[in-house]
Amino acid sequence: MRRYGLYDATRGLTTAVVAGAAGVLLWVATQVGQQTTGRFWAEMGIVAAAGLVLSLAHVIAGWTKGLRLRLSLGTFLLGFVPVLVVAGWILMATQPGGGWHGGRIASWSGSIGVLGLVHALGLWHGVLAFGFGLVLGMAFDTVPALVEDEATIARRDAASAPMTAPGTVTSMDRGAADDPLTAEREAAHAAEPRTVVVGPTGEQK
């Protein structure tokens, strides 16, 4: 338990700092207001940034462990893009004053029978924007550094190989060099005629 003390303390401090930064952004958003369409979208953007900052706390903690940042393409496409479509649809349909394409989105919602649901969820503009930023941050992750390429591994293996004096022949090299001579000797021996001694005179056949 003790060996995780410093890591837990660092992670807790990082979370506190990130949460404080998210809180500051939420306070800034309250100063913008929603009197106009432009102010509405500016406020939603700041709230989404607060959610993003809070979600990136785990990424910051990963950096302290020597990991590198990456974007998870699968999480982005399968997790964030649907949230982008749904949250953006609701915010556009319920924006004040029927701003940018608001009337068109509301009309499409009525045509597919989800206008009531859109208006019900539209009461939580800030929650939708905050969740939007939160899910975007989840698309980022930290992973170990890249594995060394083959060239780097080959150079390292060559550097760590035992050194031999110039002109020294290793057992492997000697065996490889002797192979052709051995084969020639065996072939010559097989080609020699076999002789048989017959009788006391020692004549050969």
Summary of the structure (lengths in Angstrom):
residues: 205
radius of gyration: 38.2
end to end distance: 92.0
largest distance: 132.3
contacts: 502
relative contact order: 0.11
helix: 72%
strand: 6%
